[in-house]
């Protein structure tokens, strides 16, 4: 019993470390953009270095993956189009809106996943899902409704677009990611995302390399904390805890981002916005906990 408790405690700690790493992403994004870094530079470096590390660990632990060509191509498309687009939209939103607001808006994705899954008959409808949808929608109204005056709509559109793209990414990858290991899928997806930003940035001169050491440290933080450490600790945590519990703990991510944004950037967040963010997260948790027969597996950031 003691060993089980210790294992569970370690798993929770690993998930919290992972969540903290992911919560730093928009914070560090603001820092590096403020230092003059371009989007393609940041994400090309992020995914290039991460993919090398992930491939090294994958081959060391599991050997070179043997998969059908179709699986390779779908994973490549998920990274080169889906995840690369989501990562770009999300971090770009902090150029126009506070990082705290961007994080709260992104976390509409569990509810969007539920809606898409129900409409496409991948999930069965339930009262719990309806309750989660209503609560999350009410939360979004609180988050946005009281901030419409003076808000930059482009930033809101970018953050919500990231949530929608992420949702479709999860729907597409739901069955496929069950046929591969998290390390393999992460390695392929991060490699294809690196190619995407390399192809976008390098030919048109969109990459910027003449940056201050502080900006490079920020980019290094995104690579180390928001990618490698965040994903690897999630790998280990989910093995011990399971995907549902891990996903629920991961909903603390926007809370961490809000706290960091308030402390570091002195961002202002009202009580109603905080309450609305809580409702959005609660709605997502209800969707994850739904007892319906068919259900999309809770999102696993380690497969991203």
Secondary structure as UniProt FT lines:
FT   HELIX           2..34
FT   TURN            35..36
FT   HELIX           39..62
FT   HELIX           69..77
FT   HELIX           78..83
FT   HELIX           84..93
FT   TURN            94..96
FT   HELIX           99..106
FT   TURN            107..108
FT   HELIX           109..119
FT   TURN            120..121
FT   HELIX           127..145
FT   TURN            146..147
FT   TURN            149..150
FT   HELIX           153..176
FT   TURN            177..178
FT   HELIX           182..201
FT   TURN            202..205
FT   HELIX           213..223
FT   HELIX           224..229
FT   HELIX           230..241
FT   HELIX           243..250
FT   TURN            251..252
FT   HELIX           253..265
FT   HELIX           271..289
FT   HELIX           301..303
//
